[in-house]
Amino acid sequence: MKKVQRTLAAALAAMMLMALAGCSKGDVTKEVNSGLSDLKAQAAEPAVEPQTETPAEPKTDAASEPVSEPAAEPEPEATAEPAPVSAPADNPDYPSAAGLNTQTLEAFGTDFTLVLNVTCPDQGWYKSATSFGDLKLFPTDDPSHIFSGDPRITFELKSGLDKINYYYDDFENVEELTPRTIGGVEMAGRTYKNVGMWWTEYYGEMPTGGWLAIKISGVDIDPGTEGDTVLNSVTFG
């Protein structure tokens, strides 16, 4: 459009110049017609719209962009480890009775002796280090605290039945039990209360002389229990 306007202005200017120079009317008309023809030809041309350049997006340098750090994984919560189970405190007065125990029993005031063999579980059983010709076994988790009223199995050799029954008159609630064979020897059985403790006692005469009394207090000797297993393990000689 601007180009057409410039051409029209040039044609008008030429006509004015020619008029001033004394050109003939025909010359002026010729120039005007020529200018109009040019205008028509230019007007017929399709207008070209000016193209607006789209500004290029700025290039980003991948290297220059900050690298996002991976999200830190949450640290697993610390799980408290269970405290190790401490071994029972050693007590020289009551060493472990685990496994086979062999003790020579002696009947006080006589020459009667008896070699006793008895096997205890691997854990939780202790024996008295002090012997008066007997053997005392204690099932406990803490051998550092063994007292006179604690559960036990006691093996004692006596010179005769009268010695086994020496405190019979002090027994309370005596009940006879079915005889039990221990170490190949059939023994009589009874239960009673004495000095505030309940006892189960098996007793019998030994082939080598003397009478053996096995006294149980606070220990389960029902079939299949540890106490029952200990009694069944007994051998002599």
Buried (B, 14 or more C-beta within 10 A) or exposed (E): EEEBEEBBEEBEEBBEEBEEEEBEEEBBEEBBEEBEEBBEEBEEEEEEEEEEEEEEEEEEEEEEEEEEEEEEEEEEEEEEEEEEEEEBEEBEEBEBBBEEBEBEBBBEEBEBBBEBBBBBBEEBBBBBEEEEBBBBBBBBEEBEEBEEEBBBBBBBBBBEBEBBBEEEEEBEEEEEEEEBEBBEBEBBBBBBBBEEBEBBBBBBBBEEBBBBBBBBBBBEBEEEEBBBBBBBBBBBE
